[in-house]
Amino acid sequence: MTAHVAMRLNGLPQPATIAMAQRARALRAEGADIISLALGEPDFPSPSEAVEAAAAAGRAGDTRYPPIAGQPALRAAIVEKFRTQNGLDFLPEQILVANGGKQIIFDAFMATIDPGDEVIVPAPYWVSYPIIAQMMGGVSVPVICREDDGFRLRADALRAAITPRTRWLVLNFPNNPSGAIMERADLEAVAQVLRDHPQLWVMADEIYEHLTFDDRKHVSLAAIAPDLGDRILTVNGMAKAYAMTGWRVGFAGGPLSLIQAMTNIQSNATSGVCTLAQAGSVAALQSPFERVVSMRQTYQARRDRVVAALRDMPGVTCAMPDGAFYAYPGFAALIGKRTPGGRVIDSDVAFAEALLEEAHVAAVPGAAFGMSPHIRLSVAASDDQLAEACRRMARFVASLD
């Protein structure tokens, strides 16, 4: 007997980032020398303060069910983080702690999306936004952000995409996969559009906020447009800036009514977050910020070397990422060429598959991020791995016929 699967899963893809990483692991297990730049995961250790605090919490017996919305100490630390780093004032009850940023997005969309509601997602976008919207019966509406414009969302493009069914605008800046940021003037123009459409929620996913380069500073939309604060959900987490991906701690601050609805959903899904991970997150948020600065400087140096190498490859373009830890090169000029293995490069999917199988470098095709022909490369890898990956990719591009 074949198990019945809910219709909401029809056509629901696996995130391409995870699929490519799994394929890379499989080839590595077969003996191939694979360099994987597929996953966006810091290659730094978690803060020692976090590890010690988690261990201390376990020894102290802090192993019972936690409050659904988060431990009081962590919610207080998040309130302070938003106040000092973002200029945002929240009460503790306006904070929700979840099992990673992805659950925050899931909770928010489940709390607000009805079948047919539209979610505007600037493209290129992180793969999970449209997938989660689809799971709720929503329709994702991509708005193209041009490479020659630094992949920034323009107000006129946003305005043209809004319809009476639009429920959410997702703003992920610094952006995964492009590394684009939105300057204050860009956000002010977007805010002006939003004032004309009071039915829109705004999800400001700021998970990469501290990873900005060349002395650029991230600015929160809710700080620029406080009059829109009752419609903005500011999302963040411990994964990227604090190198705590495996701890699975995300959080958000937003309007009380929305946070309460999201908390109700979480209470019937996963309940609260691991108490030891929450104790570690408090310690990380209160640890010296110099660690984050050092990580940012390392990522910037890696970005510079990788982008320079990509731009030296014939037929490859690459906008300079202003933040995050990715490069998003394009290769429209290579479409139609053939690899030494006989594969025709007719899409970025074909390019990424051939790059993995013939050059043993794992990257994610741009189709997964809503903009082709591109691939996403993570620079969160060692200098030696990045240098060798660039050499392999350069040889691969030069070998195309």
C-alpha positions in Angstrom: 0.0 0.0 0.0 1.3 3.4 -1.0 1.0 6.0 1.9 -1.2 9.0 1.2 0.8 12.2 1.0 -0.9 15.6 1.5 -1.5 17.6 -1.6 0.5 20.5 -0.1 3.6 18.4 -0.7 2.9 18.1 -4.5 5.8 19.6 -6.3 7.5 20.6 -3.1 11.3 20.5 -3.9 14.1 19.7 -1.5 16.2 22.8 -0.9 18.9 22.8 -3.6 21.6 23.8 -1.1 21.0 20.6 0.9 20.6 18.5 -2.2 24.0 19.6 -3.6 25.7 19.2 -0.2 24.4 15.6 0.0 25.6 14.8 -3.5 29.0 16.2 -2.6 29.1 14.0 0.5 28.1 11.0 -1.5 30.9 11.5 -4.1 33.4 12.1 -1.3 32.3 8.8 0.3 33.1 7.1 -3.0 36.6 8.5 -2.8 36.4 11.7 -4.8 38.4 14.7 -3.6 35.4 17.1 -3.3 35.6 20.7 -2.3 32.1 21.7 -1.2 31.2 25.4 -1.3 27.5 24.5 -1.3 26.4 25.2 2.3 26.4 28.6 4.0 28.0 27.6 7.2 30.7 29.4 9.1 34.0 27.5 9.4 34.8 29.1 12.8 34.1 27.4 16.1 31.3 28.5 18.3 32.2 30.9 21.1 33.9 29.2 24.0 31.6 31.2 26.3 28.6 29.6 24.7 30.0 26.1 25.1 30.9 26.7 28.7 27.5 28.2 29.5 25.6 25.3 27.9 27.7 22.8 29.9 27.1 24.8 33.1 23.4 24.9 32.5 23.3 21.1 32.1 25.3 20.5 35.2 22.9 22.9 37.1 19.9 20.8 36.0 18.5 23.3 33.5 17.0 20.4 31.5 13.3 20.8 31.9 10.7 22.0 29.4 11.4 25.7 28.6 8.8 28.4 28.0 7.5 28.2 24.5 8.6 31.7 23.5 12.1 31.3 25.1 13.8 31.5 28.5 13.4 34.9 30.2 17.2 35.4 30.3 17.5 34.8 26.5 14.6 37.0 25.7 16.0 39.8 27.8 19.4 39.4 26.1 17.7 39.6 22.7 15.8 42.7 23.8 19.1 44.3 24.7 20.7 43.2 21.4 17.9 44.8 19.4 18.2 48.0 21.4 21.9 48.4 21.3 22.7 47.0 17.8 19.6 47.9 15.8 17.9 50.9 17.6 14.7 48.8 18.1 12.8 48.8 21.4 10.9 45.6 22.1 9.2 44.3 25.3 10.2 40.7 26.2 6.8 39.5 25.2 7.4 40.8 21.7 10.3 38.3 21.3 10.0 34.7 20.1 12.9 32.2 20.2 12.6 29.3 17.8 14.5 26.3 16.5 16.5 28.3 14.0 15.5 31.1 11.8 13.7 28.7 9.5 11.1 27.9 12.1 10.6 31.7 12.7 9.7 32.0 9.0 7.5 28.9 9.1 5.6 30.2 12.2 5.1 33.6 10.7 3.8 32.3 7.3 1.5 29.7 9.0 0.1 32.4 11.2 -0.8 34.7 8.4 -1.0 33.1 4.9 -4.3 31.8 3.5 -4.4 29.8 0.2 -3.7 32.1 -2.7 -2.0 34.9 -0.7 1.1 36.2 -2.3 4.6 36.6 -0.9 6.9 39.0 -2.7 10.5 37.7 -2.6 13.2 39.8 -4.2 15.3 37.5 -6.5 17.8 36.1 -6.1 16.4 34.7 -2.8 17.2 32.1 -0.2 15.7 28.9 -1.3 13.4 28.3 1.6 11.2 31.4 1.4 9.1 30.3 -1.6 9.1 26.7 -0.4 7.7 27.5 3.0 5.1 29.9 1.4 4.0 27.1 -0.9 3.6 24.8 2.0 1.0 27.2 3.5 -0.9 27.5 0.2 0.8 30.8 -0.7 2.1 32.0 -4.0 5.6 33.4 -4.1 6.1 36.4 -6.4 9.7 37.0 -7.4 10.9 40.5 -8.1 14.1 40.5 -10.1 17.0 42.5 -8.7 19.6 43.1 -11.4 23.2 42.1 -11.2 24.3 45.4 -12.8 22.4 47.2 -10.0 24.1 45.3 -7.2 21.1 43.0 -6.7 19.3 45.6 -4.7 15.5 45.8 -4.6 14.2 49.0 -6.3 11.0 50.7 -5.1 9.4 50.9 -8.5 9.9 47.1 -9.0 8.3 46.5 -5.6 5.4 48.7 -6.4 4.7 47.0 -9.7 4.5 43.6 -7.9 2.0 44.4 -5.2 -1.6 43.2 -5.7 -4.7 43.0 -3.5 -3.6 39.4 -2.6 -0.1 40.4 -1.4 0.4 39.5 2.2 4.2 39.6 2.8 7.3 41.3 1.5 10.5 39.4 2.4 13.6 41.5 2.8 16.8 39.5 3.2 19.7 42.0 3.3 22.6 41.3 3.5 21.4 38.9 0.9 21.8 35.1 0.5 22.9 34.3 -2.2 24.1 37.6 -3.7 25.7 39.4 -0.7 23.8 42.6 -1.7 22.9 45.1 1.0 20.2 47.8 1.1 21.5 51.3 1.9 19.5 53.7 4.0 18.1 55.5 0.9 17.1 52.2 -0.6 15.1 51.2 2.5 13.5 54.6 2.8 12.2 54.3 -0.8 10.8 50.8 0.0 9.2 52.2 3.2 7.4 54.8 1.2 5.9 52.2 -1.0 4.8 50.1 2.0 3.0 53.1 3.5 0.6 53.0 0.6 -0.2 49.3 1.2 -1.3 48.7 4.8 -2.2 45.1 4.2 1.4 44.0 3.9 3.5 42.3 6.5 7.3 42.8 6.2 9.8 40.1 7.1 13.2 41.7 7.6 15.5 38.7 7.7 18.7 40.2 9.1 20.7 37.0 9.9 23.8 38.3 8.1 23.6 41.8 9.6 27.0 41.8 11.1 28.8 40.4 8.0 29.1 43.6 5.9 32.3 44.7 4.2 34.2 47.8 3.2 33.0 49.7 6.2 29.3 49.4 5.2 26.8 49.2 8.0 23.5 47.3 8.1 20.5 49.4 9.0 17.2 47.8 10.2 14.0 48.8 8.2 12.1 49.0 11.5 14.6 51.6 12.8 14.3 53.7 9.6 10.5 53.5 9.5 9.2 53.2 13.0 5.7 54.1 11.9 5.7 50.7 10.1 6.8 48.9 13.2 3.4 47.2 13.8 3.9 45.4 10.5 7.6 44.5 10.5 8.9 41.2 11.8 12.7 41.4 12.4 14.3 38.0 12.1 17.7 37.0 13.3 19.6 34.2 15.0 22.8 32.7 16.3 23.9 30.8 13.3 25.9 33.1 11.1 27.6 35.9 13.1 28.2 33.6 16.1 29.0 30.4 14.1 26.3 28.5 16.0 24.5 26.7 13.1 24.1 23.4 15.0 22.7 25.0 18.1 19.4 25.8 16.2 18.5 29.1 17.8 16.7 31.7 15.8 14.7 34.6 17.1 12.4 37.5 16.1 11.0 40.7 17.4 7.7 42.1 16.2 4.2 43.2 16.9 2.7 41.5 19.9 -0.3 40.1 18.1 1.9 38.4 15.5 4.3 37.1 18.1 1.5 35.6 20.1 0.0 33.9 17.0 3.5 32.5 16.1 4.0 31.3 19.7 0.7 29.5 19.6 1.7 27.7 16.5 5.1 26.7 17.9 3.5 25.4 21.1 1.7 22.9 19.0 4.6 22.0 16.8 8.0 21.8 18.6 7.4 23.6 21.9 10.4 25.5 23.2 14.1 25.5 22.2 16.7 23.3 23.9 17.5 24.9 27.3 21.2 24.3 26.9 21.3 26.0 23.5 19.4 28.9 25.0 21.9 29.3 27.8 24.8 29.2 25.3 23.1 31.8 23.2 22.8 34.2 26.2 26.5 33.9 26.7 27.3 34.4 23.0 25.2 37.5 22.8 27.0 38.9 25.8 30.5 37.9 24.7 33.1 40.3 23.3 32.0 41.6 19.8 35.7 41.6 18.6 35.2 37.9 17.6 32.5 38.9 15.1 34.7 41.7 13.8 37.5 39.2 13.2 35.3 36.8 11.4 34.0 39.6 9.2 37.6 40.7 8.3 38.4 37.1 7.4 35.3 36.8 5.2 36.1 40.1 3.4 39.7 38.9 2.6 38.3 35.7 1.2 35.7 37.5 -0.8 38.3 39.7 -2.4 40.4 36.8 -3.5 37.5 34.7 -4.8 35.8 37.5 -6.7 39.2 38.5 -8.3 39.7 34.9 -9.4 36.1 34.6 -10.8 36.5 37.9 -12.7 39.7 36.5 -14.4 37.7 33.6 -15.8 36.6 34.2 -19.5 32.9 34.5 -19.8 32.3 34.8 -16.0 30.8 37.9 -14.3 30.6 38.6 -10.6 29.1 41.5 -8.8 31.1 42.5 -5.7 29.2 41.1 -2.6 28.8 43.8 0.0 27.9 41.3 2.8 27.2 37.7 3.9 29.8 35.1 2.8 28.9 34.2 -0.7 29.8 35.0 -4.3 27.1 34.8 -7.0 28.9 34.6 -10.4 27.0 34.7 -13.6 28.1 32.9 -16.8 25.6 33.7 -19.6 28.4 33.8 -22.1 29.2 30.1 -21.3 25.7 28.8 -22.1 25.8 26.4 -25.1 29.4 25.3 -24.5 30.4 21.7 -24.0 32.5 20.1 -21.2 35.4 17.7 -21.8 33.0 15.0 -20.5 30.5 15.8 -23.2 27.9 17.6 -21.2 26.3 20.6 -22.9 26.1 23.6 -20.6 22.5 24.6 -21.3 21.6 25.9 -17.8 23.2 26.8 -14.5 21.9 23.4 -13.2 24.0 21.7 -15.9 27.0 23.9 -15.1 26.8 23.1 -11.3 26.4 19.4 -12.0 29.3 19.3 -14.4 31.5 21.4 -12.1 30.9 18.8 -9.3 31.3 15.7 -11.4 34.2 16.8 -13.6 36.0 19.4 -11.5 34.9 18.1 -8.0 33.7 21.5 -6.8 30.3 21.7 -5.3 28.2 24.9 -5.8 24.5 25.6 -5.9 22.8 26.5 -9.2 21.2 29.9 -9.4 17.9 28.4 -10.5 17.3 27.4 -6.9 17.6 31.1 -6.0 15.3 32.4 -8.7 17.9 33.9 -11.0 19.9 32.2 -13.7 22.4 31.6 -15.1 24.4 31.9 -11.9 25.9 29.7 -9.2 26.4 30.4 -5.5 29.7 29.8 -3.9 30.3 30.0 -0.2 33.5 31.7 0.9 33.1 30.2 4.4 35.9 27.7 3.8 39.6 27.7 4.4 42.0 29.8 2.3 43.6 26.6 0.9 40.2 25.1 -0.1 39.0 28.4 -1.7 42.3 28.7 -3.7 42.1 25.2 -4.9 38.4 25.5 -5.8 39.1 28.6 -7.8 42.0 26.8 -9.6 39.7 23.9 -10.5 36.9 26.1 -11.6 39.3 28.2 -13.8 40.5 25.0 -15.5 37.0 23.8 -15.9 35.8 27.1 -17.6 38.9 27.2 -19.8 38.2 23.6 -20.9 34.7 24.4 -22.2 34.5 24.0 -26.0 
